[in-house]
Amino acid sequence: MKLPKPRKTIRQLVQEYFEAHPKEDLKHGSVVDWVREQWRQQGHKEPPRDPWRTIRRLHQEGWLIKVRKGVYRYDPELAGKVELDDFTPEQKRAILQRDGYRCVICGKGLADGVELHVDHIKPRHLGGRSEVENGQTLCAQCNFRKKIYKQTKTGKRMFIRLLELAEKEGDTATAQFCREVLTVYEKHGVNDHIRWEW
């Protein structure tokens, strides 16, 4: 007697679809449609419950990269390797010392009565690692603004760190953008106390 084929869970179906399309930017709608069809073919009478929640959960667990709202990517080299922990105490000290215990955006420090945070330049959910090179010192207010405005309000040190990170990752477009922005800082003498070398 032939046993019936075991049914796959919603999570297994979502993972199967992304694994079949590695390193592609996929809209969650197309994934959900495929999962619903596979779910129906397995003999379920009711539609699958919230496949998009499963996609979001896989992203939160570090298995998927969120490219932008509603678009996700599966990278086999990064899946499950996104560190959910923060910088180590030693890394935090190194970043704070490197940045002179001052916010890289506004320049305020502990002497100004601000709370300092150590922040990921490239966010962890986008594949950013908890490494000193990917860290920056922000005051609580600038860190809040960064999260709200998606880093549109930034300072010279942040562009220097972003340039270093882009060069390390071979991201020539971002590196060139940072060089052009930093050249404007130099041209207008803004934040001259922050050294930047070509």
Buried (B, 14 or more C-beta within 10 A) or exposed (E): EEEEEEEBEBBBBBBEBBEEEEEEEBEBEEBBEBBBEBBEEBEEEEEBEEBBEBBBBBBEEBBBBBBEEEBBBBBEEBBEEBEEEEBEEEBBEBBBEBBBEBBBBBBBBEEEEBEBBBBBBBBBBEBBBBBBBBBBBBBEBBBEBBEEEEBEEBBBBBBBBBBBBBBEBEBEEBBEBBBEBBEEBEEEEEBEEBEBEE
